[in-house]
Amino acid sequence: MGVDTEKIEIVRADETHLADVVALAESRRLDASNPVAAGRDGFLVSDYTLDDYRGRLISAEHFWGRDQGQRGARFPPRVQR
């Protein structure tokens, strides 16, 4: 098994990250009907929309994403007020 040596860079989130941010948030939305899955897989309760996250680009002190090499895979490891 080899080691993946592709560079991952942590960057200030921008408009290009938002589609992935929304998709990640949607995949982790709290489903009260399944507390076992929420406890196991994690969840978000903010229910932010694309426009909410767009506003956070301006107002959040810490809104970071990652750029992963040539693939350009981007998603936020952390969004903080």
C-alpha positions in Angstrom: 0.0 0.0 0.0 1.5 3.3 -1.1 1.4 6.7 0.5 -0.6 9.4 -1.2 1.8 12.3 -1.5 -0.6 14.7 -3.3 -0.4 18.2 -1.8 -3.3 19.4 0.2 -3.4 23.2 0.9 -5.7 24.8 3.5 -7.0 28.1 2.1 -9.5 30.8 3.0 -12.9 29.6 1.7 -14.2 31.4 -1.4 -17.1 31.2 -3.8 -15.6 28.1 -5.5 -15.9 26.2 -2.2 -19.6 26.9 -1.7 -21.2 24.1 -3.8 -19.2 21.5 -1.8 -20.0 23.3 1.5 -23.7 23.1 0.8 -23.4 19.4 -0.3 -21.5 18.5 2.8 -23.9 20.3 5.1 -26.9 18.6 3.4 -25.3 15.2 3.8 -24.8 15.9 7.6 -28.2 17.5 8.3 -29.7 16.2 11.5 -32.3 13.5 11.0 -34.2 13.3 14.3 -35.8 10.1 13.2 -32.5 8.3 13.3 -30.5 9.4 16.4 -28.2 6.3 16.2 -26.9 7.4 12.7 -26.6 11.0 13.9 -24.5 9.9 16.9 -22.4 7.6 14.7 -21.9 9.8 11.6 -22.1 13.3 13.0 -24.6 16.0 12.0 -25.1 19.7 11.5 -28.1 21.7 12.9 -27.6 25.0 11.2 -29.7 24.3 8.1 -27.8 27.1 6.2 -28.6 27.8 2.6 -26.2 28.7 -0.2 -26.9 32.3 0.4 -26.2 31.9 4.2 -22.8 30.4 3.4 -22.1 33.1 0.9 -22.7 35.7 3.6 -20.3 33.7 5.9 -17.6 34.2 3.3 -17.6 37.9 4.3 -18.6 37.7 8.0 -16.9 34.6 9.4 -13.5 35.1 10.9 -12.6 31.4 10.2 -14.1 29.9 7.1 -11.5 27.6 5.6 -11.4 25.0 2.8 -8.9 22.7 1.3 -7.5 22.5 -2.2 -6.3 19.1 -3.1 -3.7 19.0 -5.8 -4.7 18.9 -9.4 -8.1 17.3 -8.6 -9.3 20.6 -7.1 -11.4 18.7 -4.5 -12.6 21.3 -2.1 -14.6 21.2 1.1 -14.5 22.9 4.4 -12.8 21.1 7.2 -14.0 23.9 9.6 -16.5 26.7 9.5 -16.4 28.9 12.6 -18.2 32.1 13.6 
